Amino acid sequence: VQLQACGGGLVQAGGSLRLSCAASGGTLSRYVMGWFRQAPGQERTFIAAISRSGGTTNYADSVKGRFTISRDNVKNTMYLQMNSLKPEDTAVYYCAATSSYSAPTSPEMYTNWGQGTLVTVSS
């Protein structure tokens, strides 16, 4: 499955953005999906993951209560709603898919990646 992330941009602190990750060449419902981010000079880190049905989600502590991951398997698309954005949320955001039966937080467990979309939060 090929993934295409979009929705990034420049936003002021306290603002909101919604990222989308569209899948093609495969059925999204077959995969556990995740969002990761990578700031300049830093490693790629886990943000959130969602089960195949969407019934189970997992978040990094840094975004819990501010970000919401969701998916629409009919539209073959996953989302990340980001509220109360902070300057430290500035990064390139990546969506990823895994055939794992769990919702792993390690990027090495994900096999398919989107190209990334840049989110910049100004103070």
N, CA, C and O atoms as a printed pandas DataFrame, in Angstrom:
     atom_number atom_name residue_name chain_id  residue_number  x_coord  y_coord  z_coord
0              1         N          VAL        A               1    0.850   -1.178    0.000
1              2        CA          VAL        A               1    0.000    0.000    0.000
2              3         C          VAL        A               1    0.891    1.235    0.000
3              4         O          VAL        A               1    1.897    1.294    0.708
4              5         N          GLN        A               2    0.501    2.228   -0.814
5              6        CA          GLN        A               2    1.224    3.498   -0.852
6              7         C          GLN        A               2    0.460    4.516   -0.021
7              8         O          GLN        A               2   -0.770    4.551   -0.042
8              9         N          LEU        A               3    1.197    5.343    0.710
9             10        CA          LEU        A               3    0.593    6.322    1.602
10            11         C          LEU        A               3    0.985    7.733    1.180
11            12         O          LEU        A               3    2.119    7.982    0.772
12            13         N          GLN        A               4    0.034    8.643    1.284
13            14        CA          GLN        A               4    0.265   10.039    0.929
14            15         C          GLN        A               4   -0.278   10.905    2.054
15            16         O          GLN        A               4   -1.485   10.957    2.291
16            17         N          ALA        A               5    0.638   11.589    2.747
17            18        CA          ALA        A               5    0.243   12.475    3.843
18            19         C          ALA        A               5    0.116   13.896    3.345
19            20         O          ALA        A               5    0.870   14.339    2.479
20            21         N          CYS        A               6   -0.841   14.600    3.902
21            22        CA          CYS        A               6   -1.010   16.009    3.551
22            23         C          CYS        A               6   -1.693   16.727    4.705
23            24         O          CYS        A               6   -2.149   16.099    5.661
24            25         N          GLY        A               7   -1.759   18.048    4.603
25            26        CA          GLY        A               7   -2.467   18.837    5.603
26            27         C          GLY        A               7   -1.568   19.674    6.491
27            28         O          GLY        A               7   -2.061   20.439    7.320
28            29         N          GLY        A               8   -0.258   19.546    6.334
29            30        CA          GLY        A               8    0.641   20.351    7.132
30            31         C          GLY        A               8    0.605   21.814    6.724
31            32         O          GLY        A               8    0.004   22.182    5.714
32            33         N          GLY        A               9    1.256   22.634    7.525
33            34        CA          GLY        A               9    1.302   24.054    7.216
34            35         C          GLY        A               9    1.832   24.836    8.390
35            36         O          GLY        A               9    2.365   24.277    9.348
36            37         N          LEU        A              10    1.674   26.149    8.297
37            38        CA          LEU        A              10    2.123   27.064    9.348
38            39         C          LEU        A              10    0.919   27.486   10.179
39            40         O          LEU        A              10   -0.101   27.909    9.636
40            41         N          VAL        A              11    1.039   27.371   11.483
41            42        CA          VAL        A              11   -0.053   27.729   12.370
42            43         C          VAL        A              11    0.523   28.373   13.626
43            44         O          VAL        A              11    1.640   28.059   14.037
44            45         N          GLN        A              12   -0.241   29.268   14.228
45            46        CA          GLN        A              12    0.198   29.897   15.466
46            47         C          GLN        A              12   -0.008   28.957   16.645
47            48         O          GLN        A              12   -0.864   28.072   16.609
48            49         N          ALA        A              13    0.774   29.155   17.673
49            50        CA          ALA        A              13    0.602   28.370   18.892
50            51         C          ALA        A              13   -0.834   28.489   19.394
51            52         O          ALA        A              13   -1.417   29.573   19.409
52            53         N          GLY        A              14   -1.384   27.361   19.800
53            54        CA          GLY        A              14   -2.772   27.315   20.236
54            55         C          GLY        A              14   -3.746   26.960   19.132
55            56         O          GLY        A              14   -4.921   26.697   19.390
56            57         N          GLY        A              15   -3.261   26.954   17.910
57            58        CA          GLY        A              15   -4.118   26.660   16.769
58            59         C          GLY        A              15   -4.273   25.173   16.521
59            60         O          GLY        A              15   -3.802   24.338   17.293
60            61         N          SER        A              16   -4.952   24.864   15.415
61            62        CA          SER        A              16   -5.263   23.476   15.074
62            63         C          SER        A              16   -4.927   23.190   13.617
63            64         O          SER        A              16   -4.926   24.084   12.771
64            65         N          LEU        A              17   -4.645   21.934   13.353
65            66        CA          LEU        A              17   -4.464   21.425   11.999
66            67         C          LEU        A              17   -4.993   19.998   11.966
67            68         O          LEU        A              17   -5.003   19.304   12.982
68            69         N          ARG        A              18   -5.436   19.566   10.778
69            70        CA          ARG        A              18   -5.799   18.171   10.598
70            71         C          ARG        A              18   -4.984   17.595    9.459
71            72         O          ARG        A              18   -5.040   18.076    8.327
72            73         N          LEU        A              19   -4.234   16.568    9.775
73            74        CA          LEU        A              19   -3.454   15.858    8.776
74            75         C          LEU        A              19   -4.268   14.685    8.245
75            76         O          LEU        A              19   -5.058   14.074    8.964
76            77         N          SER        A              20   -4.055   14.392    6.979
77            78        CA          SER        A              20   -4.692   13.240    6.347
78            79         C          SER        A              20   -3.628   12.322    5.766
79            80         O          SER        A              20   -2.546   12.767    5.381
80            81         N          CYS        A              21   -3.945   11.054    5.709
81            82        CA          CYS        A              21   -3.052   10.072    5.113
82            83         C          CYS        A              21   -3.911    9.171    4.235
83            84         O          CYS        A              21   -4.672    8.343    4.736
84            85         N          ALA        A              22   -3.786    9.338    2.934
85            86        CA          ALA        A              22   -4.585    8.565    1.989
86            87         C          ALA        A              22   -3.793    7.364    1.498
87            88         O          ALA        A              22   -2.604    7.465    1.194
88            89         N          ALA        A              23   -4.471    6.232    1.426
89            90        CA          ALA        A              23   -3.830    5.006    0.975
90            91         C          ALA        A              23   -4.296    4.655   -0.434
91            92         O          ALA        A              23   -5.449    4.873   -0.806
92            93         N          SER        A              24   -3.365    4.108   -1.197
93            94        CA          SER        A              24   -3.698    3.634   -2.534
94            95         C          SER        A              24   -2.940    2.339   -2.793
95            96         O          SER        A              24   -1.911    2.064   -2.176
96            97         N          GLY        A              25   -3.469    1.562   -3.709
97            98        CA          GLY        A              25   -2.807    0.303   -4.039
98            99         C          GLY        A              25   -2.990   -0.770   -3.004
99           100         O          GLY        A              25   -2.291   -1.783   -3.029
100          101         N          GLY        A              26   -3.913   -0.570   -2.098
101          102        CA          GLY        A              26   -4.155   -1.559   -1.063
102          103         C          GLY        A              26   -5.332   -1.152   -0.208
103          104         O          GLY        A              26   -5.872   -0.056   -0.352
104          105         N          THR        A              27   -5.721   -2.035    0.677
105          106        CA          THR        A              27   -6.862   -1.779    1.553
106          107         C          THR        A              27   -6.368   -1.366    2.926
107          108         O          THR        A              27   -5.698   -2.139    3.612
108          109         N          LEU        A              28   -6.698   -0.146    3.326
109          110        CA          LEU        A              28   -6.187    0.395    4.580
110          111         C          LEU        A              28   -6.610   -0.446    5.781
111          112         O          LEU        A              28   -5.870   -0.550    6.759
112          113         N          SER        A              29   -7.783   -1.037    5.712
113          114        CA          SER        A              29   -8.306   -1.776    6.857
114          115         C          SER        A              29   -7.459   -3.003    7.219
115          116         O          SER        A              29   -7.636   -3.584    8.290
116          117         N          ARG        A              30   -6.565   -3.385    6.351
117          118        CA          ARG        A              30   -5.691   -4.525    6.637
118          119         C          ARG        A              30   -4.529   -4.156    7.536
119          120         O          ARG        A              30   -3.786   -5.029    7.984
120          121         N          TYR        A              31   -4.362   -2.855    7.806
121          122        CA          TYR        A              31   -3.170   -2.383    8.504
122          123         C          TYR        A              31   -3.501   -1.647    9.798
123          124         O          TYR        A              31   -4.491   -0.921    9.889
124          125         N          VAL        A              32   -2.660   -1.850   10.774
125          126        CA          VAL        A              32   -2.573   -0.923   11.901
126          127         C          VAL        A              32   -1.813    0.297   11.383
127          128         O          VAL        A              32   -0.824    0.169   10.662
128          129         N          MET        A              33   -2.286    1.467   11.760
129          130        CA          MET        A              33   -1.715    2.703   11.239
130          131         C          MET        A              33   -1.133    3.547   12.360
131          132         O          MET        A              33   -1.576    3.491   13.507
132          133         N          GLY        A              34   -0.130    4.328   11.995
133          134        CA          GLY        A              34    0.481    5.195   12.989
134          135         C          GLY        A              34    0.917    6.521   12.411
135          136         O          GLY        A              34    1.083    6.672   11.200
136          137         N          TRP        A              35    1.096    7.471   13.296
137          138        CA          TRP        A              35    1.682    8.775   12.960
138          139         C          TRP        A              35    2.977    8.921   13.747
139          140         O          TRP        A              35    3.060    8.563   14.922
140          141         N          PHE        A              36    3.980    9.454   13.069
141          142        CA          PHE        A              36    5.270    9.747   13.674
142          143         C          PHE        A              36    5.669   11.170   13.285
143          144         O          PHE        A              36    5.100   11.756   12.364
144          145         N          ARG        A              37    6.639   11.706   13.986
145          146        CA          ARG        A              37    7.154   13.010   13.602
146          147         C          ARG        A              37    8.664   13.059   13.814
147          148         O          ARG        A              37    9.230   12.339   14.637
148          149         N          GLN        A              38    9.278   13.925   13.048
149          150        CA          GLN        A              38   10.725   14.074   13.132
150          151         C          GLN        A              38   11.078   15.537   13.036
151          152         O          GLN        A              38   10.849   16.184   12.014
152          153         N          ALA        A              39   11.640   16.051   14.117
153          154        CA          ALA        A              39   12.119   17.430   14.142
154          155         C          ALA        A              39   13.561   17.453   13.639
155          156         O          ALA        A              39   14.247   16.431   13.687
156          157         N          PRO        A              40   14.033   18.617   13.153
157          158        CA          PRO        A              40   15.402   18.700   12.631
158          159         C          PRO        A              40   16.423   18.229   13.654
159          160         O          PRO        A              40   16.409   18.666   14.805
160          161         N          GLY        A              41   17.306   17.336   13.228
161          162        CA          GLY        A              41   18.366   16.849   14.089
162          163         C          GLY        A              41   17.935   15.842   15.128
163          164         O          GLY        A              41   18.725   15.451   15.987
164          165         N          GLN        A              42   16.680   15.419   15.056
165          166        CA          GLN        A              42   16.169   14.476   16.050
166          167         C          GLN        A              42   15.700   13.193   15.378
167          168         O          GLN        A              42   15.518   13.143   14.162
168          169         N          GLU        A              43   15.510   12.162   16.186
169          170        CA          GLU        A              43   15.027   10.899   15.667
170          171         C          GLU        A              43   13.526   10.974   15.405
171          172         O          GLU        A              43   12.817   11.824   15.945
172          173         N          ARG        A              44   13.075   10.063   14.565
173          174        CA          ARG        A              44   11.642    9.951   14.310
174          175         C          ARG        A              44   10.979    9.339   15.537
175          176         O          ARG        A              44   11.410    8.297   16.029
176          177         N          THR        A              45    9.936    9.986   16.024
177          178        CA          THR        A              45    9.290    9.551   17.254
178          179         C          THR        A              45    7.810    9.252   17.048
179          180         O          THR        A              45    7.148    9.827   16.184
180          181         N          PHE        A              46    7.329    8.353   17.855
181          182        CA          PHE        A              46    5.932    7.915   17.814
182          183         C          PHE        A              46    5.003    9.007   18.317
183          184         O          PHE        A              46    5.297    9.687   19.300
184          185         N          ILE        A              47    3.871    9.167   17.623
185          186        CA          ILE        A              47    2.842   10.114   18.040
186          187         C          ILE        A              47    1.576    9.378   18.444
187          188         O          ILE        A              47    1.073    9.554   19.554
188          189         N          ALA        A              48    1.063    8.553   17.540
189          190        CA          ALA        A              48   -0.201    7.878   17.797
190          191         C          ALA        A              48   -0.341    6.676   16.875
191          192         O          ALA        A              48    0.270    6.616   15.808
192          193         N          ALA        A              49   -1.150    5.727   17.305
193          194        CA          ALA        A              49   -1.446    4.556   16.492
194          195         C          ALA        A              49   -2.913    4.199   16.661
195          196         O          ALA        A              49   -3.547    4.539   17.660
196          197         N          ILE        A              50   -3.439    3.498   15.647
197          198        CA          ILE        A              50   -4.849    3.128   15.670
198          199         C          ILE        A              50   -4.997    1.723   15.106
199          200         O          ILE        A              50   -4.342    1.361   14.129
200          201         N          SER        A              51   -5.858    0.941   15.727
201          202        CA          SER        A              51   -6.082   -0.430   15.301
202          203         C          SER        A              51   -6.816   -0.474   13.972
203          204         O          SER        A              51   -7.291    0.546   13.472
204          205         N          ARG        A              52   -6.899   -1.671   13.412
205          206        CA          ARG        A              52   -7.519   -1.825   12.096
206          207         C          ARG        A              52   -8.960   -1.333   12.069
207          208         O          ARG        A              52   -9.388   -0.718   11.092
208          209         N          SER        A              53   -9.695   -1.594   13.112
209          210        CA          SER        A              53  -11.101   -1.180   13.151
210          211         C          SER        A              53  -11.281    0.256   13.603
211          212         O          SER        A              53  -12.345    0.847   13.418
212          213         N          GLY        A              54  -10.233    0.815   14.198
213          214        CA          GLY        A              54  -10.329    2.154   14.773
214          215         C          GLY        A              54  -10.791    2.148   16.219
215          216         O          GLY        A              54  -10.923    3.205   16.836
216          217         N          GLY        A              55  -11.038    0.966   16.762
217          218        CA          GLY        A              55  -11.580    0.886   18.106
218          219         C          GLY        A              55  -10.565    1.077   19.212
219          220         O          GLY        A              55  -10.929    1.349   20.356
220          221         N          THR        A              56   -9.289    0.936   18.877
221          222        CA          THR        A              56   -8.226    1.090   19.874
222          223         C          THR        A              56   -7.208    2.097   19.375
223          224         O          THR        A              56   -6.759    2.031   18.231
224          225         N          THR        A              57   -6.848    3.035   20.249
225          226        CA          THR        A              57   -5.854    4.040   19.907
226          227         C          THR        A              57   -4.800    4.115   21.007
227          228         O          THR        A              57   -5.025    3.694   22.142
228          229         N          ASN        A              58   -3.663    4.653   20.644
229          230        CA          ASN        A              58   -2.553    4.794   21.572
230          231         C          ASN        A              58   -1.836    6.094   21.245
231          232         O          ASN        A              58   -1.646    6.422   20.074
232          233         N          TYR        A              59   -1.436    6.839   22.276
233          234        CA          TYR        A              59   -0.821    8.141   22.070
234          235         C          TYR        A              59    0.468    8.273   22.869
235          236         O          TYR        A              59    0.625    7.678   23.935
236          237         N          ALA        A              60    1.378    9.062   22.331
237          238        CA          ALA        A              60    2.525    9.478   23.111
238          239         C          ALA        A              60    2.054   10.454   24.185
239          240         O          ALA        A              60    1.101   11.205   23.976
240          241         N          ASP        A              61    2.719   10.440   25.323
241          242        CA          ASP        A              61    2.320   11.324   26.426
242          243         C          ASP        A              61    2.360   12.792   26.017
243          244         O          ASP        A              61    1.579   13.606   26.510
244          245         N          SER        A              62    3.270   13.119   25.118
245          246        CA          SER        A              62    3.452   14.522   24.729
246          247         C          SER        A              62    2.260   15.094   23.967
247          248         O          SER        A              62    2.107   16.313   23.888
248          249         N          VAL        A              63    1.418   14.234   23.410
249          250        CA          VAL        A              63    0.292   14.728   22.615
250          251         C          VAL        A              63   -1.057   14.281   23.171
251          252         O          VAL        A              63   -2.104   14.667   22.650
252          253         N          LYS        A              64   -1.035   13.481   24.208
253          254        CA          LYS        A              64   -2.278   12.953   24.762
254          255         C          LYS        A              64   -3.172   14.094   25.226
255          256         O          LYS        A              64   -2.723   14.997   25.932
256          257         N          GLY        A              65   -4.437   14.049   24.827
257          258        CA          GLY        A              65   -5.379   15.095   25.181
258          259         C          GLY        A              65   -5.419   16.245   24.198
259          260         O          GLY        A              65   -6.332   17.069   24.250
260          261         N          ARG        A              66   -4.442   16.319   23.299
261          262        CA          ARG        A              66   -4.410   17.389   22.296
262          263         C          ARG        A              66   -4.608   16.861   20.883
263          264         O          ARG        A              66   -5.222   17.528   20.051
264          265         N          PHE        A              67   -4.096   15.677   20.609
265          266        CA          PHE        A              67   -4.174   15.075   19.279
266          267         C          PHE        A              67   -5.163   13.916   19.303
267          268         O          PHE        A              67   -5.317   13.225   20.310
268          269         N          THR        A              68   -5.830   13.722   18.163
269          270        CA          THR        A              68   -6.754   12.601   18.018
270          271         C          THR        A              68   -6.501   11.898   16.692
271          272         O          THR        A              68   -6.546   12.518   15.630
272          273         N          ILE        A              69   -6.239   10.612   16.765
273          274        CA          ILE        A              69   -6.054    9.810   15.565
274          275         C          ILE        A              69   -7.374    9.127   15.232
275          276         O          ILE        A              69   -8.094    8.678   16.123
276          277         N          SER        A              70   -7.683    9.054   13.948
277          278        CA          SER        A              70   -8.912    8.388   13.513
278          279         C          SER        A              70   -8.696    7.831   12.119
279          280         O          SER        A              70   -7.694    8.126   11.468
280          281         N          ARG        A              71   -9.634    7.033   11.672
281          282        CA          ARG        A              71   -9.515    6.464   10.340
282          283         C          ARG        A              71  -10.895    6.248    9.748
283          284         O          ARG        A              71  -11.874    6.048   10.467
284          285         N          ASP        A              72  -10.954    6.292    8.437
285          286        CA          ASP        A              72  -12.178    6.003    7.688
286          287         C          ASP        A              72  -11.799    4.947    6.663
287          288         O          ASP        A              72  -11.261    5.265    5.602
288          289         N          ASN        A              73  -12.078    3.694    6.980
289          290        CA          ASN        A              73  -11.654    2.605    6.096
290          291         C          ASN        A              73  -12.420    2.595    4.773
291          292         O          ASN        A              73  -11.937    2.056    3.777
292          293         N          VAL        A              74  -13.582    3.176    4.766
293          294        CA          VAL        A              74  -14.329    3.267    3.501
294          295         C          VAL        A              74  -13.612    4.215    2.546
295          296         O          VAL        A              74  -13.518    3.957    1.346
296          297         N          LYS        A              75  -13.107    5.321    3.102
297          298        CA          LYS        A              75  -12.375    6.294    2.290
298          299         C          LYS        A              75  -10.894    5.957    2.171
299          300         O          LYS        A              75  -10.146    6.655    1.488
300          301         N          ASN        A              76  -10.473    4.882    2.840
301          302        CA          ASN        A              76   -9.065    4.480    2.792
302          303         C          ASN        A              76   -8.140    5.601    3.277
303          304         O          ASN        A              76   -7.072    5.830    2.709
304          305         N          THR        A              77   -8.567    6.287    4.328
305          306        CA          THR        A              77   -7.842    7.457    4.806
306          307         C          THR        A              77   -7.758    7.457    6.335
307          308         O          THR        A              77   -8.688    7.050    7.031
308          309         N          MET        A              78   -6.610    7.930    6.827
309          310        CA          MET        A              78   -6.412    8.103    8.260
310          311         C          MET        A              78   -6.209    9.590    8.531
311          312         O          MET        A              78   -5.794   10.339    7.646
312          313         N          TYR        A              79   -6.502   10.010    9.757
313          314        CA          TYR        A              79   -6.420   11.421   10.098
314          315         C          TYR        A              79   -5.672   11.607   11.417
315          316         O          TYR        A              79   -5.569   10.700   12.243
316          317         N          LEU        A              80   -5.157   12.823   11.573
317          318        CA          LEU        A              80   -4.609   13.242   12.861
318          319         C          LEU        A              80   -5.094   14.670   13.104
319          320         O          LEU        A              80   -4.627   15.614   12.468
320          321         N          GLN        A              81   -6.027   14.809   14.026
321          322        CA          GLN        A              81   -6.503   16.128   14.432
322          323         C          GLN        A              81   -5.590   16.633   15.528
323          324         O          GLN        A              81   -5.422   15.990   16.564
324          325         N          MET        A              82   -5.004   17.790   15.287
325          326        CA          MET        A              82   -4.046   18.362   16.236
326          327         C          MET        A              82   -4.588   19.682   16.755
327          328         O          MET        A              82   -4.771   20.630   15.990
328          329         N          ASN        A              83   -4.840   19.742   18.039
329          330        CA          ASN        A              83   -5.344   20.951   18.686
330          331         C          ASN        A              83   -4.333   21.469   19.689
331          332         O          ASN        A              83   -3.406   20.759   20.081
332          333         N          SER        A              84   -4.519   22.706   20.099
333          334        CA          SER        A              84   -3.634   23.319   21.107
334          335         C          SER        A              84   -2.165   23.124   20.741
335          336         O          SER        A              84   -1.353   22.715   21.571
336          337         N          LEU        A              85   -1.845   23.420   19.508
337          338        CA          LEU        A              85   -0.489   23.183   19.023
338          339         C          LEU        A              85    0.517   24.073   19.728
339          340         O          LEU        A              85    0.225   25.214   20.086
340          341         N          LYS        A              86    1.707   23.525   19.920
341          342        CA          LYS        A              86    2.801   24.217   20.598
342          343         C          LYS        A              86    4.000   24.310   19.651
343          344         O          LYS        A              86    4.118   23.504   18.729
344          345         N          PRO        A              87    4.870   25.262   19.863
345          346        CA          PRO        A              87    6.067   25.353   19.001
346          347         C          PRO        A              87    6.865   24.058   18.977
347          348         O          PRO        A              87    7.477   23.730   17.961
348          349         N          GLU        A              88    6.868   23.323   20.071
349          350        CA          GLU        A              88    7.626   22.065   20.104
350          351         C          GLU        A              88    6.971   20.958   19.286
351          352         O          GLU        A              88    7.545   19.879   19.145
352          353         N          ASP        A              89    5.790   21.205   18.750
353          354        CA          ASP        A              89    5.166   20.249   17.836
354          355         C          ASP        A              89    5.691   20.403   16.406
355          356         O          ASP        A              89    5.356   19.605   15.530
356          357         N          THR        A              90    6.501   21.414   16.178
357          358        CA          THR        A              90    7.061   21.638   14.851
358          359         C          THR        A              90    7.916   20.453   14.422
359          360         O          THR        A              90    8.852   20.064   15.120
360          361         N          ALA        A              91    7.584   19.883   13.265
361          362        CA          ALA        A              91    8.282   18.693   12.774
362          363         C          ALA        A              91    7.691   18.300   11.423
363          364         O          ALA        A              91    6.671   18.836   10.990
364          365         N          VAL        A              92    8.354   17.361   10.777
365          366        CA          VAL        A              92    7.759   16.683    9.637
366          367         C          VAL        A              92    6.981   15.490   10.182
367          368         O          VAL        A              92    7.513   14.680   10.941
368          369         N          TYR        A              93    5.729   15.397    9.788
369          370        CA          TYR        A              93    4.853   14.339   10.270
370          371         C          TYR        A              93    4.698   13.271    9.192
371          372         O          TYR        A              93    4.453   13.571    8.023
372          373         N          TYR        A              94    4.847   12.025    9.615
373          374        CA          TYR        A              94    4.770   10.890    8.710
374          375         C          TYR        A              94    3.644    9.946    9.141
375          376         O          TYR        A              94    3.426    9.719   10.331
376          377         N          CYS        A              95    2.941    9.407    8.155
377          378        CA          CYS        A              95    2.022    8.325    8.447
378          379         C          CYS        A              95    2.668    7.014    8.024
379          380         O          CYS        A              95    3.512    6.980    7.129
380          381         N          ALA        A              96    2.258    5.938    8.682
381          382        CA          ALA        A              96    2.889    4.651    8.444
382          383         C          ALA        A              96    1.896    3.526    8.670
383          384         O          ALA        A              96    0.905    3.682    9.383
384          385         N          ALA        A              97    2.179    2.394    8.051
385          386        CA          ALA        A              97    1.305    1.224    8.153
386          387         C          ALA        A              97    2.125    0.005    8.548
387          388         O          ALA        A              97    3.291   -0.130    8.178
388          389         N          THR        A              98    1.489   -0.875    9.308
389          390        CA          THR        A              98    2.132   -2.114    9.706
390          391         C          THR        A              98    1.138   -3.254    9.675
391          392         O          THR        A              98   -0.049   -3.060    9.934
392          393         N          SER        A              99    1.622   -4.440    9.359
393          394        CA          SER        A              99    0.785   -5.629    9.386
394          395         C          SER        A              99    0.796   -6.296   10.756
395          396         O          SER        A              99    0.191   -7.350   10.955
396          397         N          SER        A             100    1.497   -5.665   11.697
397          398        CA          SER        A             100    1.566   -6.207   13.050
398          399         C          SER        A             100    0.168   -6.318   13.654
399          400         O          SER        A             100   -0.736   -5.567   13.291
400          401         N          TYR        A             101    0.003   -7.255   14.570
401          402        CA          TYR        A             101   -1.271   -7.405   15.257
402          403         C          TYR        A             101   -1.382   -6.493   16.473
403          404         O          TYR        A             101   -2.449   -6.370   17.074
404          405         N          SER        A             102   -0.278   -5.860   16.825
405          406        CA          SER        A             102   -0.330   -4.875   17.902
406          407         C          SER        A             102   -0.244   -3.493   17.278
407          408         O          SER        A             102   -0.253   -3.355   16.055
408          409         N          ALA        A             103   -0.161   -2.483   18.107
409          410        CA          ALA        A             103    0.011   -1.104   17.633
410          411         C          ALA        A             103    1.368   -0.625   18.120
411          412         O          ALA        A             103    1.461    0.071   19.131
412          413         N          PRO        A             104    2.411   -0.994   17.407
413          414        CA          PRO        A             104    3.762   -0.720   17.896
414          415         C          PRO        A             104    4.099    0.765   17.893
415          416         O          PRO        A             104    3.573    1.537   17.091
416          417         N          THR        A             105    4.977    1.144   18.796
417          418        CA          THR        A             105    5.416    2.534   18.882
418          419         C          THR        A             105    6.782    2.732   18.238
419          420         O          THR        A             105    7.230    3.866   18.065
420          421         N          SER        A             106    7.439    1.644   17.885
421          422        CA          SER        A             106    8.756    1.745   17.267
422          423         C          SER        A             106    8.619    1.898   15.766
423          424         O          SER        A             106    7.915    1.110   15.134
424          425         N          PRO        A             107    9.273    2.891   15.174
425          426        CA          PRO        A             107    9.170    3.068   13.719
426          427         C          PRO        A             107    9.685    1.865   12.937
427          428         O          PRO        A             107    9.258    1.636   11.806
428          429         N          GLU        A             108   10.592    1.101   13.523
429          430        CA          GLU        A             108   11.136   -0.059   12.813
430          431         C          GLU        A             108   10.078   -1.124   12.546
431          432         O          GLU        A             108   10.264   -1.974   11.675
432          433         N          MET        A             109    8.986   -1.089   13.274
433          434        CA          MET        A             109    7.922   -2.079   13.115
434          435         C          MET        A             109    6.973   -1.736   11.972
435          436         O          MET        A             109    6.119   -2.551   11.621
436          437         N          TYR        A             110    7.102   -0.558   11.389
437          438        CA          TYR        A             110    6.215   -0.128   10.317
438          439         C          TYR        A             110    6.917   -0.313    8.975
439          440         O          TYR        A             110    8.097    0.006    8.829
440          441         N          THR        A             111    6.185   -0.827    8.011
441          442        CA          THR        A             111    6.788   -1.201    6.734
442          443         C          THR        A             111    6.479   -0.230    5.598
443          444         O          THR        A             111    7.230   -0.158    4.625
444          445         N          ASN        A             112    5.394    0.508    5.711
445          446        CA          ASN        A             112    4.984    1.417    4.637
446          447         C          ASN        A             112    4.900    2.831    5.211
447          448         O          ASN        A             112    4.325    3.052    6.277
448          449         N          TRP        A             113    5.481    3.776    4.486
449          450        CA          TRP        A             113    5.566    5.149    4.973
450          451         C          TRP        A             113    5.098    6.139    3.909
451          452         O          TRP        A             113    5.341    5.964    2.715
452          453         N          GLY        A             114    4.425    7.172    4.377
453          454        CA          GLY        A             114    4.131    8.300    3.508
454          455         C          GLY        A             114    5.353    9.207    3.417
455          456         O          GLY        A             114    6.360    8.973    4.085
456          457         N          GLN        A             115    5.257   10.233    2.594
457          458        CA          GLN        A             115    6.407   11.082    2.305
458          459         C          GLN        A             115    6.631   12.158    3.355
459          460         O          GLN        A             115    7.685   12.793    3.348
460          461         N          GLY        A             116    5.696   12.384    4.245
461          462        CA          GLY        A             116    5.866   13.401    5.276
462          463         C          GLY        A             116    5.241   14.726    4.881
463          464         O          GLY        A             116    5.229   15.110    3.712
464          465         N          THR        A             117    4.724   15.407    5.882
465          466        CA          THR        A             117    4.155   16.739    5.674
466          467         C          THR        A             117    4.633   17.623    6.816
467          468         O          THR        A             117    4.603   17.215    7.977
468          469         N          LEU        A             118    5.073   18.829    6.488
469          470        CA          LEU        A             118    5.709   19.712    7.460
470          471         C          LEU        A             118    4.666   20.502    8.242
471          472         O          LEU        A             118    3.774   21.123    7.664
472          473         N          VAL        A             119    4.794   20.468    9.549
473          474        CA          VAL        A             119    3.974   21.273   10.445
474          475         C          VAL        A             119    4.902   22.249   11.169
475          476         O          VAL        A             119    5.872   21.846   11.811
476          477         N          THR        A             120    4.587   23.524   11.054
477          478        CA          THR        A             120    5.370   24.554   11.721
478          479         C          THR        A             120    4.453   25.356   12.631
479          480         O          THR        A             120    3.451   25.913   12.183
480          481         N          VAL        A             121    4.803   25.409   13.912
481          482        CA          VAL        A             121    3.990   26.123   14.890
482          483         C          VAL        A             121    4.797   27.319   15.387
483          484         O          VAL        A             121    5.862   27.161   15.983
484          485         N          SER        A             122    4.279   28.501   15.136
485          486        CA          SER        A             122    4.971   29.714   15.545
486          487         C          SER        A             122    4.502   30.158   16.924
487          488         O          SER        A             122    3.353   29.943   17.310
488          489         N          SER        A             123    5.413   30.778   17.651
489          490        CA          SER        A             123    5.077   31.225   19.017
490          491         C          SER        A             123    4.531   32.637   19.014
491          492         O          SER        A             123    4.198   33.172   20.071
